[in-house]
């Protein structure tokens, strides 16, 4: 007999935080890697092994590999004038990555992207909560660019760039566009499609030869030299926080309307129907007993038959991470 009694809703204390976020906020690793550490049984809270979904209360002691975690690091906001040929990624294997170029002692990551062949202003931070709020196109946060193209501008080109151009299967949102020279235009976007300005120009038979982002929201590039970075001022940070305070962190902020999610039972039926049809709608013949398809799935094993371990997080042990961070901080 099924129990139809409603389960009580668990309410978290305002000052508690999810374990993976607590670990990520320390600067040690991402939330995804934090989940791997937890799954591998390498994390404990107050001496007890932790599990995914656990929350950390103020005053709790969290350890990774038996090493006590330090208190949450101070939130950092950086404005960086990215040169050409620097990639907006945190991939440690990429020798052109933005984080490797800056060499900041704490774990930081870029807010959004700036193409490898583009230059100019980009934010970096260790504050994961603010990222989605800034990036959502529906929140109307402006990004301003100076763009140089390969031939003389025309009034028609400026008009089309302003009203919108069809790229990637959709019309771009209206933009503020003004001509600054024979081949130079200033454009302000609230959208961030992949290589948007370059694709828009290409669609109108122009080629971008230089693209510089000079402003994000209330922060301008100013006279910051290429390849240099600075901390955002308290006034800039407060203004950004005020601008994003009412911003949605969900996809509801996007102008693109998405179809409402269907009930689980209906989605399950559709999935089963697709499996029965097979590729391109062809019916799949049932596997004969004893055939390979009918054989039960085997657990993944290594060469000698041992059970394969879950992939290890990128940062390795917490102890090694702390030593590395302290070494960077001291400049040795």
C-alpha positions in Angstrom: 0.0 0.0 0.0 1.5 3.3 -1.1 1.9 6.1 1.4 0.1 9.2 0.0 0.9 11.3 3.0 2.7 14.5 2.0 6.3 14.7 3.2 7.1 17.8 5.2 9.0 20.6 3.4 12.5 20.9 4.6 13.4 24.6 5.2 17.1 25.5 5.5 18.3 28.1 7.8 19.1 31.4 6.1 22.8 31.2 7.2 23.4 27.6 6.0 25.0 26.8 2.6 25.1 23.7 0.4 28.3 21.7 0.8 29.4 21.9 -2.8 28.9 25.7 -2.8 30.8 26.0 0.5 33.8 24.1 -1.1 33.6 26.1 -4.3 33.4 29.4 -2.5 36.7 28.6 -0.8 38.4 28.8 -4.2 39.5 25.2 -4.2 37.4 23.8 -7.1 34.2 24.1 -9.0 30.9 22.8 -7.6 31.0 19.9 -10.1 34.4 18.8 -8.8 33.3 19.3 -5.2 30.5 16.8 -5.9 33.1 14.3 -7.1 35.1 14.8 -3.9 31.9 14.2 -1.9 31.0 11.1 -3.9 34.5 9.6 -3.4 34.1 9.9 0.4 36.9 12.5 0.7 34.8 15.1 2.5 33.7 15.2 6.1 31.6 17.6 8.2 32.4 17.8 11.9 34.2 14.4 11.7 31.4 12.6 9.8 31.6 11.5 6.2 29.6 14.0 4.1 27.1 13.2 1.4 25.7 15.1 -1.6 23.0 17.4 -0.6 24.5 18.1 2.9 24.5 21.7 4.1 27.1 23.5 6.2 26.0 25.5 9.3 28.0 28.4 10.7 30.8 27.0 13.0 30.9 23.6 11.3 34.3 22.1 10.4 34.7 20.8 6.9 37.7 18.6 5.9 38.9 17.3 2.5 41.3 14.4 2.6 41.6 15.0 6.4 42.7 18.6 5.8 40.6 21.3 7.5 39.2 23.8 5.0 40.0 27.4 5.5 37.3 30.1 5.9 35.6 31.4 2.8 38.0 33.7 0.8 37.2 37.3 0.2 35.0 38.0 -2.9 37.1 39.3 -5.7 36.0 41.4 -8.7 38.5 42.1 -11.5 38.4 44.2 -14.7 40.9 42.9 -17.2 41.9 44.3 -20.6 42.2 41.1 -22.5 44.7 41.1 -25.4 44.2 39.2 -28.7 45.1 35.5 -28.6 44.1 35.1 -24.9 41.3 32.5 -24.5 38.3 33.2 -22.1 38.7 29.8 -20.4 39.8 28.4 -17.0 41.2 25.2 -18.6 44.6 24.7 -17.0 45.8 22.7 -20.0 45.2 25.6 -22.4 48.4 27.7 -22.4 46.5 30.7 -23.7 43.8 30.6 -20.9 42.9 33.9 -19.3 43.4 32.6 -15.8 46.9 31.4 -16.7 47.8 34.7 -18.3 46.7 36.7 -15.2 48.2 34.2 -12.6 45.9 35.3 -9.8 46.6 33.4 -6.5 43.0 32.5 -5.9 40.6 30.6 -8.2 38.8 33.1 -10.4 36.8 32.7 -13.6 35.6 35.0 -16.4 32.1 36.3 -16.4 31.0 35.6 -20.0 33.4 35.3 -23.0 35.4 37.5 -25.3 36.6 35.8 -28.5 40.3 34.8 -28.8 40.7 37.3 -31.7 38.9 40.1 -29.9 40.2 42.3 -27.1 39.1 44.6 -24.4 37.1 44.6 -21.1 36.1 41.3 -19.4 35.2 40.7 -15.7 36.7 37.9 -13.6 35.5 36.9 -10.1 35.1 34.1 -7.6 31.5 35.1 -6.9 29.4 32.4 -8.7 26.1 33.9 -7.7 26.5 37.1 -9.7 27.4 35.4 -13.0 24.0 34.4 -14.4 22.5 37.7 -13.4 25.0 39.6 -15.5 24.9 37.3 -18.5 21.1 36.9 -19.0 20.1 38.9 -22.1 16.7 39.5 -20.6 18.2 41.6 -17.9 19.2 44.2 -20.4 22.8 44.7 -19.2 24.7 46.7 -21.8 28.1 45.8 -23.4 29.7 48.4 -25.7 32.2 47.7 -28.5 34.3 49.7 -31.0 34.4 47.7 -34.3 36.6 48.1 -37.3 35.5 46.5 -40.6 37.2 45.9 -43.9 35.4 48.5 -46.0 33.5 51.8 -45.8 30.3 51.8 -43.9 26.9 52.7 -45.5 23.7 54.1 -43.9 22.0 50.8 -44.9 24.6 48.7 -43.1 24.3 50.9 -39.9 20.5 50.6 -40.1 20.5 46.8 -40.4 23.0 46.4 -37.6 20.8 48.5 -35.5 17.5 46.9 -36.3 18.7 43.3 -36.1 20.3 40.6 -38.4 19.3 37.0 -38.7 22.2 34.7 -37.4 22.2 31.3 -35.9 18.5 30.8 -36.9 17.2 33.9 -35.1 17.0 37.7 -35.3 19.4 39.6 -33.1 17.8 42.1 -30.7 17.8 45.8 -31.6 21.2 47.5 -30.8 22.5 51.0 -30.4 24.8 51.6 -33.4 26.6 54.8 -34.5 29.3 55.5 -37.1 32.6 56.7 -35.7 34.7 56.7 -38.9 34.7 55.5 -42.5 35.2 51.9 -41.3 34.6 52.2 -37.6 31.3 51.8 -35.7 30.3 51.8 -32.1 27.7 49.2 -31.1 26.0 48.5 -27.7 24.4 45.0 -27.2 22.3 43.5 -24.4 22.6 40.1 -26.0 25.6 37.7 -26.1 25.2 35.2 -28.9 28.4 33.3 -30.0 30.6 35.7 -32.1 27.5 37.9 -32.5 29.0 41.0 -34.0 31.3 39.1 -36.3 28.4 37.0 -37.6 26.2 40.0 -38.0 28.9 41.8 -40.1 29.6 38.7 -42.1 25.9 38.3 -42.9 25.9 41.8 -44.4 29.1 41.1 -46.4 31.5 42.9 -44.1 34.5 41.4 -42.3 35.6 42.5 -38.8 39.3 43.4 -38.6 39.3 44.6 -35.0 36.9 44.3 -32.1 37.4 46.0 -28.8 34.9 45.8 -25.9 35.1 49.2 -24.0 32.3 48.9 -21.5 30.3 46.4 -19.5 27.3 47.8 -17.6 28.7 50.8 -15.6 32.4 49.8 -15.9 34.4 51.3 -18.7 37.8 50.2 -20.0 39.2 53.7 -19.7 43.0 53.9 -19.9 43.7 50.4 -18.6 46.6 49.1 -20.7 46.2 45.9 -22.7 47.2 42.8 -20.7 46.7 44.6 -17.3 43.9 44.2 -14.7 42.6 46.2 -11.8 40.1 45.6 -8.9 36.7 47.1 -9.4 36.1 50.0 -7.0 33.6 49.7 -4.1 31.4 52.2 -6.0 31.4 50.1 -9.2 30.6 46.9 -7.2 27.8 48.5 -5.4 26.3 49.8 -8.6 26.5 46.4 -10.3 24.9 44.7 -7.3 22.1 47.3 -7.4 21.7 46.8 -11.2 21.4 43.0 -10.8 19.4 42.9 -7.6 16.1 42.5 -9.4 17.6 40.3 -12.2 16.4 36.8 -12.6 19.0 34.0 -12.2 16.8 31.7 -14.4 16.0 31.3 -18.0 12.8 33.2 -17.5 14.8 36.4 -18.0 15.5 35.5 -21.6 13.4 36.9 -24.4 13.2 33.5 -26.1 10.0 31.9 -25.0 10.4 28.2 -24.3 7.7 25.6 -24.3 6.5 24.6 -20.8 7.9 21.3 -19.6 5.6 18.4 -20.1 4.5 16.2 -17.2 6.9 13.4 -16.3 4.5 10.6 -17.3 4.0 12.1 -20.7 7.7 12.6 -21.3 8.4 9.0 -20.2 5.9 7.6 -22.7 7.5 9.7 -25.5 10.9 8.4 -24.6 9.7 4.8 -24.6 8.0 5.3 -28.0 11.3 6.7 -29.5 13.2 3.7 -28.3 10.7 1.4 -29.9 10.9 3.3 -33.2 14.7 3.4 -33.3 16.6 5.7 -35.5 14.6 7.6 -38.2 11.3 6.2 -36.9 12.2 2.6 -37.9 10.8 -0.1 -35.6 13.4 -2.0 -33.6 13.2 -5.7 -33.7 13.2 -7.4 -30.2 16.5 -9.0 -29.4 16.5 -12.8 -29.5 17.4 -14.6 -26.2 21.1 -15.3 -26.0 22.0 -12.5 -28.4 24.4 -9.7 -27.5 21.6 -7.1 -27.2 19.7 -9.3 -24.8 22.7 -9.7 -22.5 22.5 -7.8 -19.2 24.7 -4.7 -18.9 28.0 -5.4 -17.3 29.6 -3.1 -14.7 32.6 -1.2 -16.1 35.9 -2.7 -15.0 39.5 -2.1 -15.6 42.0 -4.3 -17.5 42.3 -6.7 -14.6 38.7 -6.8 -13.8 38.8 -4.3 -10.9 35.9 -1.8 -10.6 36.8 1.5 -12.2 36.9 4.5 -9.9 35.1 7.8 -10.5 37.2 10.4 -12.3 39.4 12.4 -9.9 38.7 16.2 -9.6 41.2 18.4 -11.4 42.7 20.0 -8.2 44.0 16.8 -6.6 44.4 16.9 -2.8 43.4 19.9 -0.8 46.7 19.9 1.0 48.6 20.3 -2.3 46.2 23.0 -3.3 46.8 25.0 -0.1 50.6 24.7 -0.6 50.3 25.9 -4.2 48.1 28.8 -3.3 50.4 29.9 -0.5 53.4 29.7 -2.8 51.6 31.9 -5.4 50.6 34.4 -2.8 54.1 34.7 -1.5 55.4 35.2 -5.1 57.9 32.4 -4.9 
